[in-house]
Amino acid sequence: MNELDMGHTPTKAFVARLRSLHLGPAVEPALQLAAERNHRRMRPLSDQPYLYHLVEVALQIVEVFNIRDETATVLALWHDLIEDDQITPAELSAYCAQYPALQRMGDLLPLLAGLDRRDKSVTAYYSTIATLPPHVFWVKASDLLSNTRTLPLLEWERLRPRWIAKYTVEIAREVLDVGRFETKRGYSVIRSALLDVQQRLLNALQADPERWHAVAALDPRFAAAALDLLARSK
């Protein structure tokens, strides 16, 4: 297998960390495909290659959630492939057929379809994830964490108010909704990780009332969701 073509040092370091975990033989071909299909693609509001985000999602499942799972790692690396039209289901199936380690995992398309939020309401999307094997929830939770953990560190003018409202409401109302995911393995650790980043973000917002009201104006559910998250954090 050829070395990945990466000029971004932090991404190289992330890939090295992922490889050092030895999570299974399917990880390397999954990583190669993720790198190939996201070549030169950049992450919004960042100078990071998109591959950085994908590998971060995979790493967090192990390093933050304390879950070592080969299937979850592959899904993390591929979680946006179909949703973002990086590959078709037929092309992905053909790619998997080339690697016994990927074939051994069975049909991953239904799990990736569960992570595709196109043509689904927010509630339907998370309800679907709740019915699927826990790997899908781990990946989605890690994706949310990857997308929000840097928000409290960014300058306010770089943050999109609609983005803050979206993630605050989704985490409060969909992910931490009592009874939906609490029986999933790793839930308590995932809950703590998501609450920590939300608490830091919302504490900063509370210190900036003008920004708070700007975010609240975009979604009437924001204020209630934010106060609920802050209460859960105590």
C-alpha positions as CSV (number, residue, x, y, z in Angstrom):
1,M,0.0,0.0,0.0
2,N,1.4,3.4,-1.0
3,E,2.0,6.0,1.7
4,L,-0.7,8.6,1.9
5,D,0.1,11.9,0.1
6,M,-0.2,14.4,2.9
7,G,1.6,17.7,3.4
8,H,-0.3,18.7,6.5
9,T,1.8,17.8,9.6
10,P,-1.0,17.5,12.1
11,T,-2.9,15.2,9.8
12,K,0.2,13.0,9.4
13,A,0.5,12.8,13.1
14,F,-3.1,11.8,13.5
15,V,-2.7,9.1,10.8
16,A,0.4,7.8,12.6
17,R,-1.5,7.7,15.9
18,L,-4.4,5.8,14.3
19,R,-2.1,3.3,12.7
20,S,-0.3,2.8,16.0
21,L,-3.5,1.6,17.6
22,H,-3.6,-1.6,15.4
23,L,-7.4,-1.7,15.3
24,G,-7.6,-4.2,12.5
25,P,-6.6,-5.0,8.9
26,A,-9.6,-3.1,7.5
27,V,-8.4,0.2,8.7
28,E,-5.6,0.7,6.2
29,P,-7.7,0.3,3.0
30,A,-10.4,2.4,4.6
31,L,-7.9,5.1,5.3
32,Q,-6.5,4.9,1.8
33,L,-10.0,5.4,0.3
34,A,-10.8,8.3,2.6
35,A,-7.5,10.0,1.7
36,E,-8.1,9.5,-2.0
37,R,-11.7,10.7,-2.1
38,N,-10.9,13.8,0.0
39,H,-7.7,14.8,-1.6
40,R,-7.3,18.6,-1.5
41,R,-10.6,19.0,0.2
42,M,-10.5,21.4,3.2
43,R,-12.6,21.6,6.3
44,P,-14.9,24.6,6.6
45,L,-13.7,27.5,8.9
46,S,-10.3,25.8,9.1
47,D,-6.9,25.4,7.5
48,Q,-7.2,21.6,8.1
49,P,-7.6,19.1,5.3
50,Y,-10.9,17.2,5.5
51,L,-9.0,14.0,6.2
52,Y,-7.9,15.5,9.5
53,H,-11.6,15.6,10.6
54,L,-12.2,12.0,9.5
55,V,-9.2,10.6,11.3
56,E,-10.0,12.7,14.4
57,V,-13.5,11.2,14.5
58,A,-11.9,7.7,14.4
59,L,-9.3,8.5,17.0
60,Q,-11.8,10.1,19.5
61,I,-13.8,6.8,19.6
62,V,-10.8,5.1,21.0
63,E,-9.1,8.0,22.9
64,V,-12.1,9.8,24.3
65,F,-14.8,7.2,24.4
66,N,-12.5,4.3,25.3
67,I,-14.0,2.1,22.6
68,R,-11.7,0.0,20.4
69,D,-13.7,-1.3,17.4
70,E,-12.6,-2.0,13.8
71,T,-16.0,-1.5,12.3
72,A,-16.5,1.9,14.0
73,T,-13.1,3.0,12.8
74,V,-13.9,2.2,9.2
75,L,-17.3,3.9,9.5
76,A,-15.6,7.0,11.0
77,L,-13.2,7.3,8.1
78,W,-16.1,6.9,5.6
79,H,-18.9,8.6,7.4
80,D,-19.3,11.5,4.9
81,L,-18.3,9.6,1.7
82,I,-21.8,8.9,0.5
83,E,-23.6,11.8,2.0
84,D,-21.1,14.2,0.4
85,D,-21.2,12.4,-2.9
86,Q,-17.5,11.4,-2.7
87,I,-18.4,7.9,-3.9
88,T,-21.5,5.9,-5.0
89,P,-22.7,2.9,-3.1
90,A,-21.8,0.7,-6.1
91,E,-18.3,2.1,-6.2
92,L,-17.9,1.5,-2.5
93,S,-19.1,-2.1,-2.7
94,A,-16.7,-2.7,-5.5
95,Y,-13.8,-1.2,-3.5
96,C,-14.7,-3.4,-0.5
97,A,-14.7,-6.5,-2.7
98,Q,-11.0,-6.0,-3.3
99,Y,-10.1,-6.4,0.3
100,P,-10.9,-9.5,2.4
101,A,-10.7,-7.5,5.6
102,L,-13.4,-5.2,4.4
103,Q,-15.5,-8.1,3.0
104,R,-15.3,-9.8,6.4
105,M,-17.1,-6.8,8.0
106,G,-20.2,-7.5,5.9
107,D,-22.4,-4.9,4.2
108,L,-21.5,-1.5,5.6
109,L,-23.9,0.4,3.3
110,P,-26.9,0.3,5.7
111,L,-24.8,1.7,8.5
112,L,-23.4,4.5,6.2
113,A,-27.0,5.2,5.0
114,G,-27.9,5.7,8.7
115,L,-25.2,8.4,8.9
116,D,-26.6,10.1,5.7
117,R,-28.9,12.9,6.9
118,R,-30.1,13.9,3.4
119,D,-33.9,13.9,3.0
120,K,-34.4,13.3,6.8
121,S,-35.7,15.5,9.5
122,V,-33.4,16.0,12.4
123,T,-35.6,13.8,14.7
124,A,-35.9,11.1,12.0
125,Y,-32.2,11.1,11.5
126,Y,-31.3,10.6,15.1
127,S,-34.2,8.1,15.6
128,T,-32.7,6.0,12.8
129,I,-29.3,6.1,14.4
130,A,-30.8,4.9,17.6
131,T,-32.2,1.7,15.9
132,L,-28.8,0.8,14.3
133,P,-25.8,-1.0,15.8
134,P,-23.9,1.1,18.4
135,H,-21.1,1.7,16.0
136,V,-23.2,4.3,14.2
137,F,-24.0,6.2,17.4
138,W,-20.3,6.2,18.3
139,V,-19.4,7.7,15.0
140,K,-22.1,10.3,15.0
141,A,-21.2,11.3,18.6
142,S,-17.6,11.6,17.7
143,D,-18.5,13.6,14.6
144,L,-20.5,16.1,16.8
145,L,-17.6,16.3,19.2
146,S,-15.1,16.9,16.4
147,N,-17.3,19.7,14.9
148,T,-17.9,21.5,18.2
149,R,-14.9,21.0,20.5
150,T,-13.0,23.9,18.8
151,L,-16.0,26.3,18.8
152,P,-15.2,27.8,22.2
153,L,-11.7,28.5,21.0
154,L,-12.6,30.3,17.8
155,E,-13.0,34.1,17.6
156,W,-16.7,35.0,17.7
157,E,-16.7,36.6,14.3
158,R,-15.6,33.3,12.7
159,L,-18.5,31.4,14.3
160,R,-21.7,31.1,12.3
161,P,-24.6,31.7,14.7
162,R,-26.8,29.3,12.9
163,W,-24.1,26.6,13.4
164,I,-24.0,27.2,17.1
165,A,-27.8,27.0,17.4
166,K,-27.9,23.9,15.3
167,Y,-25.4,21.9,17.3
168,T,-26.7,23.2,20.7
169,V,-30.2,22.1,19.9
170,E,-29.2,18.8,18.3
171,I,-27.0,17.8,21.2
172,A,-29.5,18.8,23.9
173,R,-32.7,17.5,22.2
174,E,-31.5,14.6,20.1
175,V,-28.3,13.1,21.4
176,L,-28.9,13.6,25.2
177,D,-32.6,12.9,24.9
178,V,-33.4,10.6,27.8
179,G,-34.0,7.0,26.7
180,R,-32.8,7.3,23.1
181,F,-29.1,6.4,23.4
182,E,-28.5,5.9,27.1
183,T,-28.4,2.1,26.7
184,K,-25.6,2.3,24.1
185,R,-22.2,1.2,25.2
186,G,-20.0,4.2,26.1
187,Y,-23.0,6.6,26.6
188,S,-21.9,8.0,29.9
189,V,-18.4,8.9,28.6
190,I,-19.9,10.3,25.4
191,R,-22.4,12.4,27.4
192,S,-19.7,13.9,29.5
193,A,-17.5,14.7,26.5
194,L,-20.3,16.5,24.7
195,L,-21.5,18.3,27.8
196,D,-18.0,19.6,28.5
197,V,-17.6,21.2,25.2
198,Q,-21.1,22.6,25.2
199,Q,-20.6,24.1,28.7
200,R,-17.5,25.9,27.6
201,L,-19.2,27.3,24.5
202,L,-22.4,28.4,26.3
203,N,-20.5,29.9,29.2
204,A,-18.6,32.1,26.7
205,L,-21.9,33.0,25.0
206,Q,-23.5,34.0,28.3
207,A,-20.6,36.5,28.8
208,D,-21.6,38.0,25.5
209,P,-25.3,38.8,25.6
210,E,-25.4,40.4,22.2
211,R,-24.0,37.2,20.6
212,W,-26.3,35.0,22.7
213,H,-29.4,36.9,21.4
214,A,-28.0,36.7,17.8
215,V,-27.8,33.0,18.1
216,A,-31.2,32.7,19.8
217,A,-32.9,34.7,17.1
218,L,-32.1,32.0,14.6
219,D,-33.8,29.1,16.4
220,P,-36.5,29.6,19.1
221,R,-35.4,26.3,20.7
222,F,-31.8,27.5,21.3
223,A,-32.3,29.3,24.7
224,A,-34.2,26.4,26.3
225,A,-31.7,23.9,24.9
226,A,-28.7,25.9,26.1
227,L,-30.1,26.2,29.6
228,D,-30.9,22.5,29.6
229,L,-27.3,21.7,28.6
230,L,-25.9,23.9,31.3
231,A,-28.2,22.3,33.9
232,R,-27.1,18.8,32.8
233,S,-23.5,19.8,33.2
234,K,-23.8,20.6,36.9
